[in-house]
Amino acid sequence: MRKLVYYVGASLDGYIAGPNAEFDFYPVSEDQLGFINARYPETVPTHLRKPFGLEHAPNLAFDTLVMGRGTYEPALAVPTTSPYGHLRQYVVSTTLTIDDPTVEVVPEDPIGLVRRLKAEDSHLDIWLCGGGSLAGSLLPEIDDLIVKSYPVVAGDGISMFTGGFDPTPFTPTDRHTFDNGTQLTWFSRTD
């Protein structure tokens, strides 16, 4: 069975974005971009794949993406309604309407969606792209975390997880440090 993997970037104090959804304060280096583009090319939005030389790169880790409305909406400013056209895209939202056959809006039961996706026959995993509220509601289904920890304190913003108190242990399995101090850490749910 494939896994739900929350692959996300966060500040040292656990924010995935600022209070107004800012994320441009995270330091990014060529070292970091090269590593991410080689290991997870499918996490690069479709409109950036050609400039990064990834237009023909295969999906290596994920073939499906689940995200909340707040994570999806910045794509509309690009403008695109299909920010990850090289993946199957699901947006969990009770208020959003999208007129694009490559993006499916799921108005309820994100846990049911994820369980159906996990049961599919695929050798690639499901990428939980964000945001914090959706991650909080899907915590019981998250198998792995891949966290880019940026060496910056945000002070306020959108939390990596939003929800009730639910201590859930994960075990670190690997870590890579980039030249700008950002660390990429892999975690697996602790049994």
C-alpha positions, 0 to 999 in steps of 0.5 A: 500500500502506498503512503501519504507523505507530508512534504513541506517547508517550515520555519524553525518555529513551525510555520509553513508561511507567514500570516498573509501566506508569505513564503519568500522569506525562506532562504533557498540556495543553488545547492538546495534547489539542485538536490530537490530538483534531482530527488523530487522533480515532481514537486516543482510546479508545472509552470517552473519545470521548463525554466528549471530544465525539468519539463521531461523529468519523470515523477520519482516519488509521487504521482498524486497530490492532495492540498487545501484551498490556501495552498492551491489559491496562489496558482490562480495568480500565475495564472493557472488552474492546474499547478501540478499538471504532471500529477493527479491533483485533489483540492480539499475545499468546501467553498472552491469551484474549479473548472478544470478536468485535471483538478478534482475538488473534494468538498468533504471527507479528506480521510476517506479520499486518502484511504481510497488513494492509498488503496490504489495500485501504484508504486509512487506515493501521495504528496500532502502538499499543505496546508496546516489545517488539512495536515491536521485533519489528515494526521491519522493517515500521514505515514511519512514526513519530509520537512525542509527546516529553514534557519529562520524564525517567522514569529507568526503565520500558518502552522505546519499542523493546525488542529486539536492536541494529538501527540503523534510520534515520528522517527527521523530516518535521514537528514541532509544539510544544505550550504545555507543551513536548511535541513531536509529531514525524513521521518516515518510514523513510529509504530 
